[in-house]
Protein backbone atom coordinates (compact mmCIF):
# COMPACT_ATOMS: atom_id res chain seq x y z
CA UNK A 1 0.00 0.00 0.00
CA UNK A 2 1.12 3.55 -0.78
CA UNK A 3 0.12 6.11 1.83
CA UNK A 4 0.34 9.88 1.37
CA UNK A 5 0.47 11.45 4.81
CA UNK A 6 -1.03 14.89 5.35
CA UNK A 7 1.52 17.63 4.56
CA UNK A 8 1.40 18.88 8.15
CA UNK A 9 2.50 15.54 9.68
CA UNK A 10 5.85 16.02 11.42
CA UNK A 11 8.98 14.08 10.46
CA UNK A 12 9.13 12.27 13.79
CA UNK A 13 5.49 11.21 13.59
CA UNK A 14 5.91 10.10 9.97
CA UNK A 15 8.83 7.89 10.97
CA UNK A 16 6.79 6.45 13.83
CA UNK A 17 4.06 5.53 11.35
CA UNK A 18 6.67 4.02 9.02
CA UNK A 19 8.05 1.87 11.83
CA UNK A 20 4.63 0.66 12.93
CA UNK A 21 3.69 -0.38 9.38
CA UNK A 22 7.15 -1.68 8.33
CA UNK A 23 7.16 0.89 5.55
CA UNK A 24 9.74 2.52 3.33
CA UNK A 25 9.51 6.29 3.80
CA UNK A 26 10.56 9.33 1.76
CA UNK A 27 9.49 12.92 1.27
CA UNK A 28 8.23 13.79 -2.23
CA UNK A 29 8.60 17.55 -1.81
CA UNK A 30 5.08 18.02 -0.48
CA UNK A 31 4.50 15.26 2.05
CA UNK A 32 5.92 12.09 3.55
CA UNK A 33 5.09 8.96 1.59
CA UNK A 34 4.92 5.50 3.14
CA UNK A 35 5.17 2.32 1.07
CA UNK A 36 4.10 -0.73 3.05
CA UNK A 37 4.41 -4.38 1.99
CA UNK A 38 1.65 -5.06 -0.54
CA UNK A 39 0.02 -7.62 1.77
CA UNK A 40 -1.47 -4.67 3.69
CA UNK A 41 -4.87 -4.09 2.05
CA UNK A 42 -6.64 -1.83 4.56
CA UNK A 43 -5.45 1.45 6.06
CA UNK A 44 -4.57 0.97 9.74
CA UNK A 45 -6.90 2.91 12.02
CA UNK A 46 -3.88 4.50 13.72
CA UNK A 47 -3.00 6.30 10.44
CA UNK A 48 -6.48 7.41 9.41
CA UNK A 49 -6.35 10.94 10.84
CA UNK A 50 -2.86 11.58 9.39
CA UNK A 51 -3.54 10.19 5.89
CA UNK A 52 -4.30 12.32 2.83
CA UNK A 53 -4.73 9.43 0.35
CA UNK A 54 -3.84 5.76 0.06
CA UNK A 55 -3.64 3.07 -2.64
CA UNK A 56 -3.79 -0.67 -1.85
CA UNK A 57 -1.66 -2.65 -4.32
CA UNK A 58 -1.86 -6.17 -5.75
CA UNK A 59 1.91 -6.75 -5.69
CA UNK A 60 5.15 -5.07 -4.70
CA UNK A 61 5.13 -3.20 -8.00
CA UNK A 62 3.76 -0.10 -6.29
CA UNK A 63 5.36 3.30 -6.97
CA UNK A 64 6.02 2.20 -10.56
CA UNK A 65 2.42 1.06 -11.07
CA UNK A 66 -0.11 2.84 -13.26
CA UNK A 67 -2.62 2.10 -10.52
CA UNK A 68 -0.74 4.75 -8.53
CA UNK A 69 0.20 7.18 -11.32
CA UNK A 70 -1.60 6.73 -14.62
CA UNK A 71 0.71 8.93 -16.70
CA UNK A 72 4.28 8.03 -17.56
CA UNK A 73 6.73 9.94 -15.40
CA UNK A 74 8.42 12.93 -17.00
CA UNK A 75 12.20 12.84 -16.79
CA UNK A 76 14.44 15.76 -17.70
CA UNK A 77 17.53 14.85 -19.71
CA UNK A 78 19.59 17.93 -20.40
CA UNK A 79 17.42 20.43 -22.24
CA UNK A 80 14.81 17.86 -23.32
CA UNK A 81 12.28 15.71 -21.49
CA UNK A 82 11.01 12.20 -22.09
CA UNK A 83 7.88 10.57 -20.73
CA UNK A 84 4.75 12.43 -19.73
CA UNK A 85 3.19 14.24 -22.66
CA UNK A 86 6.49 14.99 -24.43
CA UNK A 87 6.22 12.33 -27.20
CA UNK A 88 10.03 12.46 -27.43
CA UNK A 89 12.21 9.44 -28.18
CA UNK A 90 15.76 10.22 -27.12
CA UNK A 91 18.66 8.48 -28.84
CA UNK A 92 21.84 7.87 -26.85
CA UNK A 93 24.69 6.42 -28.86
CA UNK A 94 28.40 5.83 -28.61
CA UNK A 95 30.91 3.05 -28.05
CA UNK A 96 30.46 0.11 -25.73
CA UNK A 97 33.63 1.19 -23.89
CA UNK A 98 35.54 4.44 -23.67
CA UNK A 99 38.95 3.35 -24.96
CA UNK A 100 40.90 6.58 -25.53
CA UNK A 101 40.38 10.32 -25.93
CA UNK A 102 40.78 10.04 -29.70
CA UNK A 103 38.11 7.34 -29.92
CA UNK A 104 35.52 9.09 -27.75
CA UNK A 105 36.21 12.42 -29.45
CA UNK A 106 35.47 10.85 -32.85
CA UNK A 107 32.22 9.50 -31.41
CA UNK A 108 31.35 12.91 -29.96
CA UNK A 109 31.98 14.56 -33.32
CA UNK A 110 29.57 12.16 -35.02
CA UNK A 111 26.83 12.78 -32.45
CA UNK A 112 27.28 16.55 -32.79
CA UNK A 113 27.09 16.26 -36.58
CA UNK A 114 23.84 14.29 -36.36
CA UNK A 115 22.24 16.34 -33.58
CA UNK A 116 22.23 13.47 -31.08
CA UNK A 117 22.07 14.69 -27.48
CA UNK A 118 22.91 11.47 -25.65
CA UNK A 119 26.49 10.13 -25.59
CA UNK A 120 26.90 6.69 -24.06
CA UNK A 121 30.13 4.97 -23.10
CA UNK A 122 31.16 2.39 -20.52
CA UNK A 123 34.06 3.04 -18.15
CA UNK A 124 33.63 0.16 -15.69
CA UNK A 125 32.89 -2.96 -17.71
CA UNK A 126 31.20 -5.99 -16.06
CA UNK A 127 32.88 -8.59 -18.28
CA UNK A 128 32.20 -12.31 -18.26
CA UNK A 129 35.91 -13.13 -18.57
CA UNK A 130 38.53 -11.72 -16.16
CA UNK A 131 40.93 -11.46 -19.10
CA UNK A 132 38.77 -9.06 -21.12
CA UNK A 133 39.13 -5.26 -21.17
CA UNK A 134 37.68 -3.95 -17.90
CA UNK A 135 37.35 -0.28 -18.92
CA UNK A 136 39.32 2.91 -18.19
CA UNK A 137 37.52 3.59 -14.93
CA UNK A 138 37.69 7.12 -13.58
CA UNK A 139 39.90 8.21 -16.47
CA UNK A 140 37.10 7.28 -18.87
CA UNK A 141 34.51 9.16 -16.82
CA UNK A 142 36.68 12.27 -16.96
CA UNK A 143 36.91 11.94 -20.75
CA UNK A 144 33.12 11.73 -20.97
CA UNK A 145 32.81 14.81 -18.75
CA UNK A 146 35.20 16.62 -21.07
CA UNK A 147 33.03 15.76 -24.09
CA UNK A 148 29.96 17.07 -22.23
CA UNK A 149 31.71 20.35 -21.39
CA UNK A 150 32.68 20.82 -25.03
CA UNK A 151 29.45 19.66 -26.69
CA UNK A 152 26.61 19.77 -24.15
CA UNK A 153 25.84 16.04 -24.23
CA UNK A 154 23.75 14.05 -21.79
CA UNK A 155 26.27 11.44 -20.63
CA UNK A 156 25.09 7.86 -20.04
CA UNK A 157 27.54 5.53 -18.27
CA UNK A 158 27.30 2.29 -16.35
CA UNK A 159 28.09 1.47 -12.74
CA UNK A 160 29.53 -2.02 -12.28
CA UNK A 161 29.54 -2.30 -8.48
CA UNK A 162 29.13 -0.22 -5.33
CA UNK A 163 32.86 0.58 -5.05
CA UNK A 164 32.71 3.27 -7.73
CA UNK A 165 29.01 4.21 -7.77
CA UNK A 166 29.77 7.67 -6.33
CA UNK A 167 32.21 8.42 -9.16
CA UNK A 168 29.64 7.48 -11.82
CA UNK A 169 26.96 9.55 -10.08
CA UNK A 170 29.35 12.53 -10.01
CA UNK A 171 30.41 12.40 -13.66
CA UNK A 172 27.43 10.90 -15.56
CA UNK A 173 24.07 12.56 -16.22
CA UNK A 174 22.27 9.21 -16.46
CA UNK A 175 23.48 6.39 -14.21
CA UNK A 176 23.07 3.07 -15.97
CA UNK A 177 22.64 -0.05 -13.83
CA UNK A 178 23.61 -2.95 -16.05
CA UNK A 179 21.91 -6.30 -16.51
CA UNK A 180 24.53 -8.02 -14.34
CA UNK A 181 24.20 -5.41 -11.57
CA UNK A 182 20.46 -4.83 -11.22
CA UNK A 183 20.28 -6.99 -8.07
CA UNK A 184 23.14 -5.10 -6.36
CA UNK A 185 21.44 -3.42 -3.40
CA UNK A 186 24.48 -1.24 -2.73
CA UNK A 187 24.10 0.30 -6.19
CA UNK A 188 20.30 0.58 -5.95
CA UNK A 189 20.40 2.26 -2.55
CA UNK A 190 23.12 4.71 -3.62
CA UNK A 191 21.10 5.62 -6.72
CA UNK A 192 18.04 6.18 -4.52
CA UNK A 193 19.89 8.98 -2.71
CA UNK A 194 20.51 11.06 -5.83
CA UNK A 195 17.93 12.78 -8.01
CA UNK A 196 19.85 12.06 -11.23
CA UNK A 197 18.05 9.84 -13.75
CA UNK A 198 18.67 6.12 -13.27
CA UNK A 199 18.52 3.67 -16.19
CA UNK A 200 18.00 0.08 -15.04
CA UNK A 201 18.69 -2.66 -17.57
CA UNK A 202 16.76 -5.89 -17.34
CA UNK A 203 18.81 -8.92 -16.34
CA UNK A 204 18.89 -11.58 -19.05
CA UNK A 205 17.24 -14.11 -16.72
CA UNK A 206 14.94 -11.65 -14.95
CA UNK A 207 11.13 -11.69 -14.92
CA UNK A 208 9.20 -8.49 -15.49
CA UNK A 209 8.10 -8.53 -11.84
CA UNK A 210 11.71 -8.75 -10.64
CA UNK A 211 12.78 -6.08 -13.11
CA UNK A 212 10.27 -3.51 -11.92
CA UNK A 213 10.88 -4.39 -8.27
CA UNK A 214 14.53 -3.40 -8.78
CA UNK A 215 13.20 0.01 -9.81
CA UNK A 216 11.08 0.07 -6.65
CA UNK A 217 14.27 0.04 -4.55
CA UNK A 218 15.31 3.35 -6.16
CA UNK A 219 11.83 4.88 -6.15
CA UNK A 220 11.13 3.97 -2.52
CA UNK A 221 14.42 5.60 -1.51
CA UNK A 222 13.19 8.95 -2.79
CA UNK A 223 14.51 9.19 -6.37
CA UNK A 224 11.53 9.47 -8.77
CA UNK A 225 13.68 9.58 -11.93
CA UNK A 226 13.87 5.95 -13.01
CA UNK A 227 13.80 4.50 -16.52
CA UNK A 228 13.57 0.83 -17.54
CA UNK A 229 15.71 -0.62 -20.34
CA UNK A 230 14.88 -3.85 -22.16
CA UNK A 231 18.09 -5.28 -23.68
CA UNK A 232 17.20 -8.88 -24.40
CA UNK A 233 16.64 -12.00 -22.34
CA UNK A 234 18.18 -15.45 -22.55
CA UNK A 235 15.95 -17.98 -24.32
CA UNK A 236 16.47 -21.35 -26.02
CA UNK A 237 17.62 -19.57 -29.23
CA UNK A 238 21.34 -19.86 -30.07
CA UNK A 239 21.58 -17.95 -33.35
CA UNK A 240 21.29 -14.55 -31.66
CA UNK A 241 22.95 -13.32 -28.48
CA UNK A 242 19.64 -12.74 -26.65
CA UNK A 243 15.97 -12.29 -27.55
CA UNK A 244 14.59 -8.73 -27.48
CA UNK A 245 11.35 -9.06 -25.50
CA UNK A 246 8.96 -6.67 -27.21
CA UNK A 247 6.05 -8.50 -25.56
CA UNK A 248 7.59 -7.51 -22.24
CA UNK A 249 7.88 -3.91 -23.44
CA UNK A 250 4.15 -3.90 -24.24
CA UNK A 251 3.45 -5.17 -20.71
CA UNK A 252 5.68 -2.50 -19.14
CA UNK A 253 3.96 0.25 -21.14
CA UNK A 254 0.54 -1.02 -20.07
CA UNK A 255 1.25 -1.54 -16.37
CA UNK A 256 4.05 0.82 -15.28
CA UNK A 257 4.51 4.58 -15.17
CA UNK A 258 8.24 4.51 -15.98
CA UNK A 259 9.77 5.62 -19.30
CA UNK A 260 10.88 2.68 -21.45
CA UNK A 261 14.26 2.56 -23.22
CA UNK A 262 15.30 -0.18 -25.66
CA UNK A 263 18.79 -1.45 -26.45
CA UNK A 264 18.81 -3.49 -29.67
CA UNK A 265 22.62 -3.70 -29.78
CA UNK A 266 22.95 -6.02 -26.78
CA UNK A 267 19.87 -8.02 -27.73
CA UNK A 268 20.99 -9.20 -31.16
CA UNK A 269 24.73 -9.05 -30.60
CA UNK A 270 25.45 -8.53 -34.31
CA UNK A 271 25.38 -5.26 -36.22
CA UNK A 272 23.57 -6.58 -39.30
CA UNK A 273 20.09 -6.38 -37.74
CA UNK A 274 20.34 -3.36 -35.46
CA UNK A 275 18.59 -1.01 -37.89
CA UNK A 276 15.63 -3.37 -38.33
CA UNK A 277 15.30 -3.86 -34.58
CA UNK A 278 15.55 -0.11 -34.00
CA UNK A 279 12.67 0.45 -36.42
CA UNK A 280 10.56 -2.05 -34.49
CA UNK A 281 11.48 -0.45 -31.16
CA UNK A 282 10.63 3.08 -32.30
CA UNK A 283 7.35 1.85 -33.81
CA UNK A 284 6.28 0.84 -30.29
CA UNK A 285 6.35 4.49 -29.19
CA UNK A 286 9.23 4.08 -26.76
CA UNK A 287 10.90 6.89 -24.82
CA UNK A 288 14.52 6.17 -25.73
CA UNK A 289 16.91 4.09 -27.80
CA UNK A 290 20.46 3.00 -26.90
CA UNK A 291 22.73 2.14 -29.82
CA UNK A 292 26.38 1.14 -29.77
CA UNK A 293 28.51 2.93 -32.36
CA UNK A 294 32.32 2.84 -32.77
CA UNK A 295 34.70 4.67 -35.15
CA UNK A 296 36.20 1.28 -36.11
CA UNK A 297 34.39 -1.72 -34.59
CA UNK A 298 37.04 -4.10 -35.96
CA UNK A 299 39.45 -2.89 -33.26
CA UNK A 300 36.91 -2.36 -30.46
CA UNK A 301 38.00 -3.72 -27.08
CA UNK A 302 34.51 -4.98 -26.17
CA UNK A 303 31.40 -6.16 -28.02
CA UNK A 304 33.01 -5.55 -31.42
CA UNK A 305 30.44 -7.55 -33.39
CA UNK A 306 27.43 -5.47 -32.33
CA UNK A 307 28.81 -1.94 -32.68
CA UNK A 308 27.82 0.02 -35.78
CA UNK A 309 30.20 1.83 -38.09
CA UNK A 310 29.52 5.56 -38.33
CA UNK A 311 27.90 5.30 -41.77
CA UNK A 312 25.63 2.53 -40.52
CA UNK A 313 24.48 4.74 -37.67
CA UNK A 314 23.76 7.58 -40.11
CA UNK A 315 21.58 5.17 -42.10
CA UNK A 316 19.83 4.00 -38.93
CA UNK A 317 18.89 7.54 -37.97
CA UNK A 318 17.48 8.20 -41.43
CA UNK A 319 15.40 5.02 -41.15
CA UNK A 320 13.90 5.57 -37.69
CA UNK A 321 12.85 9.21 -38.13
CA UNK A 322 9.89 8.53 -40.45
CA UNK A 323 8.88 5.57 -38.26
CA UNK A 324 8.85 7.85 -35.23
CA UNK A 325 6.82 10.44 -37.12
CA UNK A 326 4.28 7.78 -38.14
CA UNK A 327 3.57 6.94 -34.48
CA UNK A 328 3.53 10.57 -33.32
CA UNK A 329 7.02 10.63 -31.83
CA UNK A 330 9.98 12.95 -32.30
CA UNK A 331 13.59 11.75 -32.32
CA UNK A 332 15.71 13.99 -30.07
C-alpha positions, 0 to 999 in steps of 0.5 A: 500500500502507498500512503500519502500522509497529510503535509502537516505531519511532522517528520518524527510522527511520519517515521513512527508511522513508518516503523509501525507499518514496516514501511519505506519512507521518503518525502516527495517535496510536499509530504511524507510517503509511506510504502508498506508491503503489498500484503497490507490491504486496509489502512490501519486505524492509527494512520487514518487521521494523518492520511491524505490518500492511500492506494492498496496494491496487488503486488510489490510493484507499487510506486512504478504502477499505473494504478498509482500514477496513470501517466508516464513519469516525465524525466528531464535529460539535459534540455529535453524531457522524455515521458509524460506528454512529451512524445520524445524518443531520445537516442543515446549512442556511442561506443560500448567502452571508452577506450581513448580520448581520440576514440571518444572524441570521434564518437562525440563529433559524429553525435554533434554532426547528427544532432544526437544529445545522448552520448553513451560509453562504458568506463567500468565494464562488467565482463564475463571473462577476467581477461577481457578489457575492464574499462578505463575507470575514472579516467574514462569518466573524466573523458566523458565529462570533457566531451559534455563540457565541449558539446553539451551532451547528456552522458550515459555511463554504467556502474559495475559495483558499489565501489565506484558508484559515487564516481559514476553519479558525479560524472554521468548525467544518467546512471546506468545499472547494467543487466549483471548489476540490477540486483546489487542493493548497494548500487540501488540504494546509492542511486536512490539517494541522488535525483539524477536519472537512473537507467536500469537494464533488465537482467537476461534471466529476470522476470518483469516482476523482478525487473520492476521491483529493482526500480522500486528500490530506487523509487522507494528511496526517494529518487523518482527519476527511473527508466527501464531498459529492455536489452534482451533475455536469454531464451532457447535460441542460439543464433542470436545473443539474446531475444529482445522481449517486445512483448515484455515492453508492451506489458511494461507500457501497459502496467508501469509509469516509468519511461521505457528505453530499448537497447537493440545492440545487446539483444541481437549481438550482431550489427547486421540487424540493429537497424531493423530492430531499431525500427521495431522499437521506435514503432512501439512508441518508446521513450529512448533508444540506446545504440552502440557505435564505434569509429572502427568496430574491428578494433573495439575492445569490447562487443566488437560484433554489435557496434555500428560503423559511423555510416551505418548509424547515419543510415539508422537515424534516417530510417527511424525518423519517419517511423517515429513520425508515423507513431507521433514521436519525435527523435531527439 
